[in-house]
Each structure stands twice: as C-alpha cells, then as structure tokens.
Amino acid sequence: MNHVTVRFLGGPADGAVRDLPTEPDGRPPAHWVLSQHDDADAAGINADHLYERAPDTEQDDTWTMRYVRTDPLGMSE
C-alpha cells in the first residue's frame, strides 16, 4: 500500500504530520477521522475529529487535511 505525507491544519491535530494511505489516484483520502479516546481522564473526552483534504499539495509535496468539525465518538462514520 502506498502512503503520502499529510499535514493537519486546525482542530486538535493542528500541525501534526502523518503518512496516510493513498487512494487509487495517488491522493490521500478525501476525508479522514481522527478518534480521541481518553479512558482515564475525568473529563471523559471521547470524540471524532473530521478532516478533509485540500485540493492540492503544498510546495514540499505534503498534502493538507483541514479541520471540519468534532463529533461524539462514532458519529463521524
């Protein structure tokens, strides 16, 4: 499986860089859900953070995934 480098902008993953699997056209998925599970914290944070792919790569061939919204755990699928 091929991977591409993406940078997350906005939301809780702001600035994070990861490798994501490519679609058949060589681009990262149009949407990506990052799940946050905090089973030990009293705040009980359990959320899905939805990101969507920007149309083009940046100058360094890194794709951008932009923050869309946060939903309760499991609601973004």
All heavy atoms as a GROMACS GRO file, in nm:
protein
  601
    1MET      N    1   0.084  -0.118   0.000
    1MET     CA    2   0.000   0.000   0.000
    1MET      C    3   0.089   0.125   0.000
    1MET      O    4   0.184   0.134   0.075
    1MET     CB    5  -0.092  -0.001   0.122
    1MET     CG    6  -0.179   0.122   0.132
    1MET     SD    7  -0.291   0.120   0.273
    1MET     CE    8  -0.415   0.010   0.212
    2ASN      N    9   0.057   0.221  -0.083
    2ASN     CA   10   0.132   0.346  -0.089
    2ASN      C   11   0.079   0.445   0.013
    2ASN      O   12  -0.038   0.442   0.050
    2ASN     CB   13   0.121   0.406  -0.229
    2ASN     CG   14   0.192   0.322  -0.331
    2ASN    OD1   15   0.293   0.259  -0.300
    2ASN    ND2   16   0.141   0.319  -0.452
    3HIS      N   17   0.168   0.533   0.054
    3HIS     CA   18   0.132   0.636   0.152
    3HIS      C   19   0.181   0.772   0.102
    3HIS      O   20   0.276   0.780   0.025
    3HIS     CB   21   0.196   0.607   0.287
    3HIS     CG   22   0.137   0.489   0.356
    3HIS    ND1   23   0.175   0.360   0.327
    3HIS    CD2   24   0.041   0.480   0.449
    3HIS    CE1   25   0.106   0.276   0.402
    3HIS    NE2   26   0.023   0.348   0.477
    4VAL      N   27   0.113   0.878   0.149
    4VAL     CA   28   0.156   1.015   0.123
    4VAL      C   29   0.161   1.089   0.256
    4VAL      O   30   0.092   1.053   0.352
    4VAL     CB   31   0.062   1.089   0.026
    4VAL    CG1   32   0.070   1.031  -0.113
    4VAL    CG2   33  -0.081   1.089   0.075
    5THR      N   34   0.242   1.194   0.260
    5THR     CA   35   0.255   1.274   0.381
    5THR      C   36   0.149   1.382   0.381
    5THR      O   37   0.128   1.450   0.281
    5THR     CB   38   0.395   1.338   0.387
    5THR    OG1   39   0.492   1.234   0.382
    5THR    CG2   40   0.413   1.418   0.515
    6VAL      N   41   0.079   1.395   0.495
    6VAL     CA   42  -0.022   1.500   0.511
    6VAL      C   43   0.007   1.581   0.637
    6VAL      O   44   0.066   1.531   0.732
    6VAL     CB   45  -0.166   1.444   0.518
    6VAL    CG1   46  -0.201   1.366   0.394
    6VAL    CG2   47  -0.185   1.358   0.641
    7ARG      N   48  -0.032   1.707   0.633
    7ARG     CA   49  -0.023   1.795   0.750
    7ARG      C   50  -0.165   1.835   0.788
    7ARG      O   51  -0.243   1.878   0.704
    7ARG     CB   52   0.059   1.920   0.716
    7ARG     CG   53   0.074   2.016   0.832
    7ARG     CD   54   0.166   2.133   0.799
    7ARG     NE   55   0.303   2.083   0.784
    7ARG     CZ   56   0.370   2.082   0.669
    7ARG    NH1   57   0.316   2.126   0.558
    7ARG    NH2   58   0.494   2.035   0.664
    8PHE      N   59  -0.198   1.817   0.914
    8PHE     CA   60  -0.331   1.853   0.964
    8PHE      C   61  -0.331   1.998   1.007
    8PHE      O   62  -0.242   2.043   1.080
    8PHE     CB   63  -0.370   1.763   1.081
    8PHE     CG   64  -0.393   1.621   1.040
    8PHE    CD1   65  -0.290   1.528   1.042
    8PHE    CD2   66  -0.517   1.578   0.997
    8PHE    CE1   67  -0.310   1.396   1.004
    8PHE    CE2   68  -0.540   1.447   0.958
    8PHE     CZ   69  -0.435   1.356   0.961
    9LEU      N   70  -0.432   2.073   0.961
    9LEU     CA   71  -0.446   2.214   0.997
    9LEU      C   72  -0.576   2.236   1.072
    9LEU      O   73  -0.682   2.194   1.027
    9LEU     CB   74  -0.444   2.302   0.873
    9LEU     CG   75  -0.313   2.307   0.796
    9LEU    CD1   76  -0.327   2.399   0.675
    9LEU    CD2   77  -0.201   2.357   0.885
   10GLY      N   78  -0.567   2.302   1.186
   10GLY     CA   79  -0.684   2.330   1.267
   10GLY      C   80  -0.720   2.213   1.357
   10GLY      O   81  -0.664   2.103   1.347
   11GLY      N   82  -0.812   2.237   1.448
   11GLY     CA   83  -0.859   2.132   1.538
   11GLY      C   84  -0.750   2.080   1.630
   11GLY      O   85  -0.642   2.138   1.640
   12PRO      N   86  -0.775   1.969   1.695
   12PRO     CA   87  -0.682   1.916   1.794
   12PRO      C   88  -0.552   1.861   1.735
   12PRO      O   89  -0.454   1.848   1.807
   12PRO     CB   90  -0.762   1.806   1.864
   12PRO     CG   91  -0.868   1.768   1.767
   12PRO     CD   92  -0.898   1.891   1.688
   13ALA      N   93  -0.548   1.830   1.607
   13ALA     CA   94  -0.427   1.775   1.546
   13ALA      C   95  -0.347   1.883   1.472
   13ALA      O   96  -0.258   1.850   1.393
   13ALA     CB   97  -0.463   1.662   1.451
   14ASP      N   98  -0.377   2.009   1.495
   14ASP     CA   99  -0.314   2.119   1.423
   14ASP      C  100  -0.162   2.106   1.423
   14ASP      O  101  -0.099   2.093   1.528
   14ASP     CB  102  -0.354   2.252   1.485
   14ASP     CG  103  -0.306   2.371   1.404
   14ASP    OD1  104  -0.319   2.366   1.281
   14ASP    OD2  105  -0.257   2.467   1.464
   15GLY      N  106  -0.104   2.104   1.303
   15GLY     CA  107   0.040   2.096   1.288
   15GLY      C  108   0.097   1.956   1.283
   15GLY      O  109   0.213   1.938   1.249
   16ALA      N  110   0.017   1.855   1.315
   16ALA     CA  111   0.065   1.717   1.312
   16ALA      C  112   0.090   1.674   1.167
   16ALA      O  113   0.018   1.712   1.076
   16ALA     CB  114  -0.036   1.623   1.377
   17VAL      N  115   0.194   1.594   1.148
   17VAL     CA  116   0.228   1.541   1.016
   17VAL      C  117   0.224   1.389   1.026
   17VAL      O  118   0.282   1.330   1.118
   17VAL     CB  119   0.368   1.588   0.971
   17VAL    CG1  120   0.406   1.526   0.838
   17VAL    CG2  121   0.372   1.740   0.963
   18ARG      N  122   0.154   1.327   0.931
   18ARG     CA  123   0.140   1.180   0.930
   18ARG      C  124   0.145   1.129   0.787
   18ARG      O  125   0.117   1.202   0.693
   18ARG     CB  126   0.003   1.139   0.987
   18ARG     CG  127  -0.010   1.144   1.133
   18ARG     CD  128  -0.140   1.080   1.170
   18ARG     NE  129  -0.151   1.060   1.312
   18ARG     CZ  130  -0.257   1.011   1.370
   18ARG    NH1  131  -0.363   0.978   1.300
   18ARG    NH2  132  -0.261   0.994   1.500
   19ASP      N  133   0.172   1.002   0.775
   19ASP     CA  134   0.158   0.934   0.646
   19ASP      C  135   0.022   0.866   0.644
   19ASP      O  136  -0.014   0.792   0.737
   19ASP     CB  137   0.267   0.828   0.628
   19ASP     CG  138   0.402   0.891   0.598
   19ASP    OD1  139   0.405   1.005   0.552
   19ASP    OD2  140   0.504   0.824   0.623
   20LEU      N  141  -0.055   0.892   0.538
   20LEU     CA  142  -0.187   0.830   0.521
   20LEU      C  143  -0.184   0.746   0.394
   20LEU      O  144  -0.109   0.776   0.300
   20LEU     CB  145  -0.296   0.937   0.508
   20LEU     CG  146  -0.323   1.026   0.628
   20LEU    CD1  147  -0.442   1.117   0.599
   20LEU    CD2  148  -0.347   0.946   0.754
   21PRO      N  149  -0.268   0.642   0.388
   21PRO     CA  150  -0.275   0.560   0.266
   21PRO      C  151  -0.330   0.642   0.150
   21PRO      O  152  -0.406   0.736   0.169
   21PRO     CB  153  -0.370   0.447   0.305
   21PRO     CG  154  -0.448   0.499   0.420
   21PRO     CD  155  -0.362   0.598   0.491
   22THR      N  156  -0.288   0.605   0.030
   22THR     CA  157  -0.334   0.676  -0.089
   22THR      C  158  -0.459   0.611  -0.147
   22THR      O  159  -0.481   0.491  -0.134
   22THR     CB  160  -0.227   0.681  -0.198
   22THR    OG1  161  -0.193   0.547  -0.234
   22THR    CG2  162  -0.104   0.755  -0.153
   23GLU      N  163  -0.536   0.693  -0.214
   23GLU     CA  164  -0.648   0.646  -0.296
   23GLU      C  165  -0.588   0.595  -0.427
   23GLU      O  166  -0.469   0.617  -0.454
   23GLU     CB  167  -0.744   0.763  -0.322
   23GLU     CG  168  -0.812   0.818  -0.196
   23GLU     CD  169  -0.919   0.724  -0.143
   23GLU    OE1  170  -0.992   0.663  -0.223
   23GLU    OE2  171  -0.928   0.712  -0.019
   24PRO      N  172  -0.667   0.530  -0.512
   24PRO     CA  173  -0.614   0.481  -0.641
   24PRO      C  174  -0.552   0.591  -0.727
   24PRO      O  175  -0.462   0.564  -0.807
   24PRO     CB  176  -0.736   0.420  -0.709
   24PRO     CG  177  -0.825   0.378  -0.595
   24PRO     CD  178  -0.804   0.483  -0.489
   25ASP      N  179  -0.596   0.716  -0.710
   25ASP     CA  180  -0.542   0.826  -0.790
   25ASP      C  181  -0.413   0.886  -0.732
   25ASP      O  182  -0.360   0.984  -0.783
   25ASP     CB  183  -0.646   0.936  -0.809
   25ASP     CG  184  -0.691   0.998  -0.678
   25ASP    OD1  185  -0.637   0.964  -0.570
   25ASP    OD2  186  -0.784   1.081  -0.682
   26GLY      N  187  -0.362   0.828  -0.621
   26GLY     CA  188  -0.238   0.874  -0.562
   26GLY      C  189  -0.253   0.984  -0.459
   26GLY      O  190  -0.156   1.029  -0.401
   27ARG      N  191  -0.376   1.028  -0.434
   27ARG     CA  192  -0.400   1.133  -0.336
   27ARG      C  193  -0.443   1.068  -0.204
   27ARG      O  194  -0.489   0.954  -0.202
   27ARG     CB  195  -0.510   1.228  -0.384
   27ARG     CG  196  -0.472   1.296  -0.514
   27ARG     CD  197  -0.573   1.399  -0.558
   27ARG     NE  198  -0.704   1.340  -0.580
   27ARG     CZ  199  -0.814   1.410  -0.604
   27ARG    NH1  200  -0.811   1.540  -0.610
   27ARG    NH2  201  -0.929   1.349  -0.624
   28PRO      N  202  -0.432   1.142  -0.092
   28PRO     CA  203  -0.483   1.088   0.034
   28PRO      C  204  -0.635   1.084   0.030
   28PRO      O  205  -0.697   1.144  -0.059
   28PRO     CB  206  -0.432   1.190   0.138
   28PRO     CG  207  -0.407   1.315   0.064
   28PRO     CD  208  -0.371   1.275  -0.076
   29PRO      N  209  -0.698   1.015   0.124
   29PRO     CA  210  -0.844   1.009   0.127
   29PRO      C  211  -0.905   1.150   0.134
   29PRO      O  212  -0.846   1.242   0.190
   29PRO     CB  213  -0.875   0.933   0.256
   29PRO     CG  214  -0.749   0.861   0.291
   29PRO     CD  215  -0.637   0.943   0.236
   30ALA      N  216  -1.024   1.166   0.077
   30ALA     CA  217  -1.092   1.295   0.078
   30ALA      C  218  -1.128   1.338   0.220
   30ALA      O  219  -1.129   1.457   0.251
   30ALA     CB  220  -1.218   1.290  -0.008
   31HIS      N  221  -1.157   1.241   0.306
   31HIS     CA  222  -1.191   1.268   0.447
   31HIS      C  223  -1.114   1.172   0.536
   31HIS      O  224  -1.091   1.056   0.499
   31HIS     CB  225  -1.341   1.251   0.471
   31HIS     CG  226  -1.422   1.348   0.392
   31HIS    ND1  227  -1.473   1.319   0.269
   31HIS    CD2  228  -1.458   1.476   0.420
   31HIS    CE1  229  -1.538   1.424   0.223
   31HIS    NE2  230  -1.530   1.521   0.312
   32TRP      N  231  -1.078   1.219   0.654
   32TRP     CA  232  -1.006   1.136   0.750
   32TRP      C  233  -1.059   1.168   0.889
   32TRP      O  234  -1.075   1.284   0.925
   32TRP     CB  235  -0.857   1.163   0.743
   32TRP     CG  236  -0.774   1.063   0.818
   32TRP    CD1  237  -0.719   1.079   0.942
   32TRP    CD2  238  -0.739   0.932   0.775
   32TRP    NE1  239  -0.651   0.965   0.977
   32TRP    CE2  240  -0.663   0.873   0.876
   32TRP    CE3  241  -0.767   0.859   0.659
   32TRP    CZ2  242  -0.612   0.744   0.865
   32TRP    CZ3  243  -0.716   0.731   0.650
   32TRP    CH2  244  -0.639   0.675   0.751
   33VAL      N  245  -1.089   1.065   0.967
   33VAL     CA  246  -1.139   1.082   1.102
   33VAL      C  247  -1.030   1.043   1.201
   33VAL      O  248  -0.980   0.931   1.198
   33VAL     CB  249  -1.266   0.997   1.128
   33VAL    CG1  250  -1.311   1.010   1.272
   33VAL    CG2  251  -1.377   1.038   1.033
   34LEU      N  252  -0.994   1.136   1.289
   34LEU     CA  253  -0.903   1.108   1.399
   34LEU      C  254  -0.988   1.088   1.523
   34LEU      O  255  -1.067   1.176   1.559
   34LEU     CB  256  -0.807   1.225   1.422
   34LEU     CG  257  -0.703   1.248   1.315
   34LEU    CD1  258  -0.622   1.374   1.348
   34LEU    CD2  259  -0.610   1.131   1.303
   35SER      N  260  -0.975   0.973   1.586
   35SER     CA  261  -1.052   0.945   1.707
   35SER      C  262  -0.968   0.975   1.830
   35SER      O  263  -0.850   0.940   1.836
   35SER     CB  264  -1.097   0.800   1.710
   35SER     OG  265  -1.190   0.777   1.608
   36GLN      N  266  -1.031   1.041   1.925
   36GLN     CA  267  -0.965   1.073   2.052
   36GLN      C  268  -1.037   0.996   2.161
   36GLN      O  269  -1.154   1.016   2.186
   36GLN     CB  270  -0.973   1.223   2.078
   36GLN     CG  271  -0.908   1.266   2.206
   36GLN     CD  272  -0.917   1.417   2.224
   36GLN    OE1  273  -0.971   1.488   2.141
   36GLN    NE2  274  -0.866   1.464   2.334
   37HIS      N  275  -0.963   0.906   2.225
   37HIS     CA  276  -1.017   0.825   2.334
   37HIS      C  277  -0.939   0.857   2.460
   37HIS      O  278  -0.819   0.845   2.463
   37HIS     CB  279  -1.002   0.675   2.305
   37HIS     CG  280  -1.059   0.634   2.173
   37HIS    ND1  281  -1.192   0.610   2.155
   37HIS    CD2  282  -1.001   0.615   2.052
   37HIS    CE1  283  -1.214   0.576   2.029
   37HIS    NE2  284  -1.100   0.578   1.965
   38ASP      N  285  -1.007   0.899   2.561
   38ASP     CA  286  -0.940   0.931   2.687
   38ASP      C  287  -1.013   0.855   2.796
   38ASP      O  288  -1.102   0.908   2.860
   38ASP     CB  289  -0.940   1.082   2.712
   38ASP     CG  290  -0.847   1.119   2.826
   38ASP    OD1  291  -0.788   1.028   2.888
   38ASP    OD2  292  -0.835   1.237   2.853
   39ASP      N  293  -0.975   0.730   2.816
   39ASP     CA  294  -1.047   0.643   2.909
   39ASP      C  295  -1.008   0.665   3.054
   39ASP      O  296  -1.075   0.617   3.143
   39ASP     CB  297  -1.030   0.496   2.870
   39ASP     CG  298  -0.885   0.459   2.847
   39ASP    OD1  299  -0.798   0.546   2.849
   39ASP    OD2  300  -0.860   0.340   2.825
   40ALA      N  301  -0.899   0.736   3.082
   40ALA     CA  302  -0.856   0.754   3.220
   40ALA      C  303  -0.886   0.893   3.274
   40ALA      O  304  -0.886   0.914   3.394
   40ALA     CB  305  -0.707   0.726   3.232
   41ASP      N  306  -0.910   0.988   3.186
   41ASP     CA  307  -0.929   1.128   3.227
   41ASP      C  308  -1.069   1.150   3.282
   41ASP      O  309  -1.166   1.100   3.227
   41ASP     CB  310  -0.905   1.219   3.107
   41ASP     CG  311  -0.894   1.364   3.145
   41ASP    OD1  312  -0.971   1.409   3.231
   41ASP    OD2  313  -0.808   1.432   3.088
   42ALA      N  314  -1.079   1.227   3.386
   42ALA     CA  315  -1.209   1.258   3.445
   42ALA      C  316  -1.297   1.335   3.348
   42ALA      O  317  -1.419   1.331   3.357
   42ALA     CB  318  -1.191   1.338   3.574
   43ALA      N  319  -1.235   1.406   3.253
   43ALA     CA  320  -1.314   1.482   3.156
   43ALA      C  321  -1.388   1.389   3.060
   43ALA      O  322  -1.487   1.428   3.000
   43ALA     CB  323  -1.223   1.575   3.077
   44GLY      N  324  -1.341   1.267   3.047
   44GLY     CA  325  -1.409   1.169   2.962
   44GLY      C  326  -1.417   1.210   2.816
   44GLY      O  327  -1.522   1.202   2.755
   45ILE      N  328  -1.307   1.257   2.760
   45ILE     CA  329  -1.307   1.302   2.621
   45ILE      C  330  -1.309   1.181   2.529
   45ILE      O  331  -1.217   1.101   2.528
   45ILE     CB  332  -1.183   1.389   2.592
   45ILE    CG1  333  -1.184   1.512   2.680
   45ILE    CG2  334  -1.178   1.427   2.444
   45ILE    CD1  335  -1.055   1.590   2.675
   46ASN      N  336  -1.415   1.168   2.455
   46ASN     CA  337  -1.429   1.064   2.354
   46ASN      C  338  -1.489   1.130   2.232
   46ASN      O  339  -1.609   1.156   2.228
   46ASN     CB  340  -1.517   0.949   2.402
   46ASN     CG  341  -1.451   0.869   2.511
   46ASN    OD1  342  -1.343   0.813   2.491
   46ASN    ND2  343  -1.512   0.864   2.626
   47ALA      N  344  -1.407   1.160   2.133
   47ALA     CA  345  -1.455   1.238   2.020
   47ALA      C  346  -1.388   1.193   1.891
   47ALA      O  347  -1.279   1.138   1.892
   47ALA     CB  348  -1.429   1.386   2.043
   48ASP      N  349  -1.457   1.219   1.780
   48ASP     CA  350  -1.404   1.200   1.645
   48ASP      C  351  -1.384   1.338   1.585
   48ASP      O  352  -1.473   1.423   1.592
   48ASP     CB  353  -1.502   1.122   1.557
   48ASP     CG  354  -1.507   0.974   1.588
   48ASP    OD1  355  -1.413   0.923   1.651
   48ASP    OD2  356  -1.605   0.910   1.547
   49HIS      N  357  -1.268   1.359   1.523
   49HIS     CA  358  -1.237   1.487   1.462
   49HIS      C  359  -1.227   1.465   1.311
   49HIS      O  360  -1.141   1.390   1.264
   49HIS     CB  361  -1.106   1.543   1.517
   49HIS     CG  362  -1.103   1.545   1.666
   49HIS    ND1  363  -1.180   1.630   1.741
   49HIS    CD2  364  -1.037   1.468   1.755
   49HIS    CE1  365  -1.158   1.609   1.870
   49HIS    NE2  366  -1.072   1.509   1.880
   50LEU      N  367  -1.316   1.529   1.237
   50LEU     CA  368  -1.323   1.511   1.093
   50LEU      C  369  -1.235   1.613   1.022
   50LEU      O  370  -1.243   1.733   1.050
   50LEU     CB  371  -1.468   1.526   1.046
   50LEU     CG  372  -1.492   1.514   0.896
   50LEU    CD1  373  -1.455   1.374   0.845
   50LEU    CD2  374  -1.637   1.547   0.863
   51TYR      N  375  -1.152   1.564   0.930
   51TYR     CA  376  -1.067   1.648   0.847
   51TYR      C  377  -1.097   1.617   0.701
   51TYR      O  378  -1.137   1.505   0.668
   51TYR     CB  379  -0.919   1.619   0.875
   51TYR     CG  380  -0.872   1.674   1.007
   51TYR    CD1  381  -0.896   1.606   1.126
   51TYR    CD2  382  -0.804   1.795   1.013
   51TYR    CE1  383  -0.854   1.658   1.247
   51TYR    CE2  384  -0.762   1.847   1.135
   51TYR     CZ  385  -0.787   1.778   1.251
   51TYR     OH  386  -0.746   1.830   1.371
   52GLU      N  387  -1.079   1.718   0.613
   52GLU     CA  388  -1.097   1.695   0.470
   52GLU      C  389  -0.973   1.742   0.394
   52GLU      O  390  -0.905   1.836   0.436
   52GLU     CB  391  -1.222   1.762   0.416
   52GLU     CG  392  -1.221   1.912   0.418
   52GLU     CD  393  -1.350   1.973   0.368
   52GLU    OE1  394  -1.446   1.899   0.342
   52GLU    OE2  395  -1.356   2.095   0.356
   53ARG      N  396  -0.948   1.675   0.283
   53ARG     CA  397  -0.830   1.703   0.203
   53ARG      C  398  -0.843   1.836   0.129
   53ARG      O  399  -0.946   1.867   0.070
   53ARG     CB  400  -0.812   1.590   0.102
   53ARG     CG  401  -0.692   1.605   0.010
   53ARG     CD  402  -0.687   1.498  -0.096
   53ARG     NE  403  -0.803   1.512  -0.185
   53ARG     CZ  404  -0.875   1.410  -0.228
   53ARG    NH1  405  -0.848   1.286  -0.194
   53ARG    NH2  406  -0.978   1.431  -0.308
   54ALA      N  407  -0.736   1.914   0.131
   54ALA     CA  408  -0.729   2.035   0.049
   54ALA      C  409  -0.706   1.992  -0.096
   54ALA      O  410  -0.657   1.883  -0.122
   54ALA     CB  411  -0.616   2.125   0.098
   55PRO      N  412  -0.741   2.077  -0.192
   55PRO     CA  413  -0.736   2.035  -0.333
   55PRO      C  414  -0.597   2.001  -0.387
   55PRO      O  415  -0.585   1.917  -0.474
   55PRO     CB  416  -0.793   2.154  -0.409
   55PRO     CG  417  -0.844   2.250  -0.310
   55PRO     CD  418  -0.796   2.209  -0.175
   56ASP      N  419  -0.492   2.066  -0.339
   56ASP     CA  420  -0.359   2.046  -0.395
   56ASP      C  421  -0.255   2.027  -0.286
   56ASP      O  422  -0.279   2.058  -0.170
   56ASP     CB  423  -0.318   2.167  -0.480
   56ASP     CG  424  -0.407   2.184  -0.602
   56ASP    OD1  425  -0.427   2.085  -0.674
   56ASP    OD2  426  -0.458   2.296  -0.622
   57THR      N  427  -0.136   1.981  -0.327
   57THR     CA  428  -0.025   1.966  -0.233
   57THR      C  429   0.037   2.102  -0.205
   57THR      O  430   0.019   2.198  -0.280
   57THR     CB  431   0.085   1.873  -0.289
   57THR    OG1  432   0.137   1.930  -0.407
   57THR    CG2  433   0.032   1.735  -0.314
   58GLU      N  434   0.114   2.107  -0.097
   58GLU     CA  435   0.191   2.227  -0.065
   58GLU      C  436   0.320   2.224  -0.145
   58GLU      O  437   0.348   2.127  -0.217
   58GLU     CB  438   0.218   2.232   0.085
   58GLU     CG  439   0.092   2.244   0.168
   58GLU     CD  440   0.120   2.244   0.318
   58GLU    OE1  441   0.238   2.248   0.358
   58GLU    OE2  442   0.024   2.240   0.394
   59GLN      N  443   0.405   2.323  -0.129
   59GLN     CA  444   0.529   2.332  -0.204
   59GLN      C  445   0.622   2.213  -0.179
   59GLN      O  446   0.699   2.174  -0.265
   59GLN     CB  447   0.602   2.462  -0.172
   59GLN     CG  448   0.529   2.584  -0.223
   59GLN     CD  449   0.597   2.712  -0.182
   59GLN    OE1  450   0.692   2.713  -0.104
   59GLN    NE2  451   0.549   2.823  -0.235
   60ASP      N  452   0.615   2.154  -0.060
   60ASP     CA  453   0.704   2.043  -0.026
   60ASP      C  454   0.641   1.907  -0.054
   60ASP      O  455   0.682   1.806   0.001
   60ASP     CB  456   0.750   2.053   0.119
   60ASP     CG  457   0.635   2.046   0.218
   60ASP    OD1  458   0.517   2.040   0.175
   60ASP    OD2  459   0.662   2.048   0.339
   61ASP      N  460   0.541   1.902  -0.141
   61ASP     CA  461   0.470   1.779  -0.178
   61ASP      C  462   0.395   1.716  -0.062
   61ASP      O  463   0.366   1.596  -0.063
   61ASP     CB  464   0.564   1.677  -0.242
   61ASP     CG  465   0.611   1.721  -0.379
   61ASP    OD1  466   0.535   1.793  -0.447
   61ASP    OD2  467   0.723   1.683  -0.419
   62THR      N  468   0.365   1.793   0.041
   62THR     CA  469   0.284   1.747   0.153
   62THR      C  470   0.140   1.790   0.130
   62THR      O  471   0.113   1.905   0.095
   62THR     CB  472   0.336   1.807   0.286
   62THR    OG1  473   0.470   1.764   0.306
   62THR    CG2  474   0.251   1.763   0.403
   63TRP      N  475   0.048   1.698   0.148
   63TRP     CA  476  -0.094   1.730   0.136
   63TRP      C  477  -0.142   1.794   0.265
   63TRP      O  478  -0.085   1.773   0.372
   63TRP     CB  479  -0.175   1.604   0.108
   63TRP     CG  480  -0.155   1.550  -0.029
   63TRP    CD1  481  -0.058   1.464  -0.070
   63TRP    CD2  482  -0.233   1.581  -0.144
   63TRP    NE1  483  -0.071   1.438  -0.203
   63TRP    CE2  484  -0.178   1.508  -0.251
   63TRP    CE3  485  -0.344   1.661  -0.165
   63TRP    CZ2  486  -0.231   1.515  -0.379
   63TRP    CZ3  487  -0.397   1.668  -0.293
   63TRP    CH2  488  -0.341   1.595  -0.398
   64THR      N  489  -0.251   1.867   0.258
   64THR     CA  490  -0.310   1.931   0.375
   64THR      C  491  -0.448   1.871   0.401
   64THR      O  492  -0.528   1.856   0.310
   64THR     CB  493  -0.325   2.083   0.354
   64THR    OG1  494  -0.196   2.138   0.329
   64THR    CG2  495  -0.386   2.150   0.474
   65MET      N  496  -0.472   1.837   0.527
   65MET     CA  497  -0.604   1.793   0.572
   65MET      C  498  -0.655   1.902   0.665
   65MET      O  499  -0.593   1.931   0.768
   65MET     CB  500  -0.596   1.659   0.645
   65MET     CG  501  -0.542   1.544   0.563
   65MET     SD  502  -0.646   1.497   0.423
   65MET     CE  503  -0.776   1.407   0.503
   66ARG      N  504  -0.766   1.966   0.629
   66ARG     CA  505  -0.820   2.078   0.706
   66ARG      C  506  -0.932   2.031   0.800
   66ARG      O  507  -1.017   1.951   0.762
   66ARG     CB  508  -0.873   2.185   0.613
   66ARG     CG  509  -0.766   2.243   0.524
   66ARG     CD  510  -0.818   2.360   0.442
   66ARG     NE  511  -0.723   2.402   0.343
   66ARG     CZ  512  -0.619   2.479   0.365
   66ARG    NH1  513  -0.596   2.522   0.486
   66ARG    NH2  514  -0.537   2.512   0.267
   67TYR      N  515  -0.928   2.085   0.920
   67TYR     CA  516  -1.028   2.052   1.023
   67TYR      C  517  -1.167   2.095   0.978
   67TYR      O  518  -1.186   2.206   0.927
   67TYR     CB  519  -0.990   2.122   1.153
   67TYR     CG  520  -1.090   2.103   1.264
   67TYR    CD1  521  -1.103   1.982   1.329
   67TYR    CD2  522  -1.172   2.208   1.303
   67TYR    CE1  523  -1.195   1.966   1.431
   67TYR    CE2  524  -1.263   2.193   1.404
   67TYR     CZ  525  -1.275   2.071   1.469
   67TYR     OH  526  -1.366   2.056   1.569
   68VAL      N  527  -1.266   2.007   0.998
   68VAL     CA  528  -1.405   2.036   0.965
   68VAL      C  529  -1.488   2.052   1.092
   68VAL      O  530  -1.550   2.155   1.114
   68VAL     CB  531  -1.466   1.927   0.875
   68VAL    CG1  532  -1.613   1.953   0.847
   68VAL    CG2  533  -1.387   1.914   0.746
   69ARG      N  534  -1.488   1.947   1.176
   69ARG     CA  535  -1.570   1.953   1.297
   69ARG      C  536  -1.534   1.837   1.390
   69ARG      O  537  -1.466   1.743   1.351
   69ARG     CB  538  -1.718   1.948   1.265
   69ARG     CG  539  -1.764   1.815   1.210
   69ARG     CD  540  -1.916   1.810   1.187
   69ARG     NE  541  -1.955   1.680   1.140
   69ARG     CZ  542  -1.965   1.646   1.012
   69ARG    NH1  543  -1.940   1.735   0.917
   69ARG    NH2  544  -2.001   1.524   0.978
   70THR      N  545  -1.585   1.846   1.512
   70THR     CA  546  -1.570   1.738   1.612
   70THR      C  547  -1.709   1.685   1.644
   70THR      O  548  -1.803   1.762   1.665
   70THR     CB  549  -1.502   1.792   1.739
   70THR    OG1  550  -1.370   1.834   1.704
   70THR    CG2  551  -1.495   1.685   1.847
   71ASP      N  552  -1.720   1.553   1.648
   71ASP     CA  553  -1.846   1.486   1.680
   71ASP      C  554  -1.823   1.390   1.796
   71ASP      O  555  -1.710   1.347   1.820
   71ASP     CB  556  -1.895   1.405   1.560
   71ASP     CG  557  -1.930   1.492   1.442
   71ASP    OD1  558  -2.002   1.592   1.460
   71ASP    OD2  559  -1.888   1.460   1.329
   72PRO      N  560  -1.930   1.350   1.866
   72PRO     CA  561  -1.915   1.247   1.966
   72PRO      C  562  -1.858   1.120   1.902
   72PRO      O  563  -1.880   1.093   1.784
   72PRO     CB  564  -2.057   1.222   2.016
   72PRO     CG  565  -2.131   1.348   1.984
   72PRO     CD  566  -2.067   1.400   1.858
   73LEU      N  567  -1.783   1.044   1.979
   73LEU     CA  568  -1.718   0.924   1.930
   73LEU      C  569  -1.814   0.835   1.850
   73LEU      O  570  -1.924   0.807   1.894
   73LEU     CB  571  -1.663   0.844   2.047
   73LEU     CG  572  -1.578   0.723   2.013
   73LEU    CD1  573  -1.450   0.765   1.944
   73LEU    CD2  574  -1.547   0.644   2.137
   74GLY      N  575  -1.773   0.798   1.728
   74GLY     CA  576  -1.851   0.708   1.645
   74GLY      C  577  -1.954   0.775   1.556
   74GLY      O  578  -2.015   0.711   1.472
   75MET      N  579  -1.975   0.905   1.567
   75MET     CA  580  -2.079   0.973   1.490
   75MET      C  581  -2.030   1.023   1.354
   75MET      O  582  -2.110   1.066   1.272
   75MET     CB  583  -2.137   1.090   1.571
   75MET     CG  584  -2.206   1.047   1.697
   75MET     SD  585  -2.340   0.929   1.671
   75MET     CE  586  -2.458   1.032   1.585
   76SER      N  587  -1.901   1.021   1.328
   76SER     CA  588  -1.847   1.075   1.203
   76SER      C  589  -1.846   0.973   1.090
   76SER      O  590  -1.818   1.007   0.977
   76SER     CB  591  -1.703   1.126   1.224
   76SER     OG  592  -1.704   1.234   1.312
   77GLU      N  593  -1.873   0.848   1.119
   77GLU     CA  594  -1.863   0.746   1.016
   77GLU      C  595  -1.986   0.735   0.932
   77GLU      O  596  -2.094   0.763   0.970
   77GLU     CB  597  -1.832   0.612   1.081
   77GLU     CG  598  -1.697   0.617   1.148
   77GLU     CD  599  -1.661   0.486   1.215
   77GLU    OE1  600  -1.738   0.388   1.205
   77GLU    OE2  601  -1.557   0.481   1.278
   0.00000   0.00000   0.00000
